[in-house]
Amino acid sequence: MSQKKIIKELMKKLDKLESDREKLIDKLAKALDKLEKKEAKKIPTKAPAKKSAVKKTPAKKVARKKTASKKAVTKKVTSAPNPTPAASN
């Protein structure tokens, strides 16, 4: 086939796809309008329903493993003997 024929066929397919797309958009718009009308009718006629109090169940407590507490290693610092004790004055 020549390039012109291929281009013509592709253009026809594109036009068909565009028209199908527009039809679908129109259908969706109509369906949305219907839903909006139904919602508008439902809201004024019904009294607001009271929500039942939902009891929240506390989460299950999982026994935690106690980690061994690590004691900080303390080093004994040996200080030089004080030549003049403060108490002996």
HELIX and SHEET records of a PDB file:
HELIX    1   1 GLN A    3  THR A   45  1                                  43    
END                                                                             
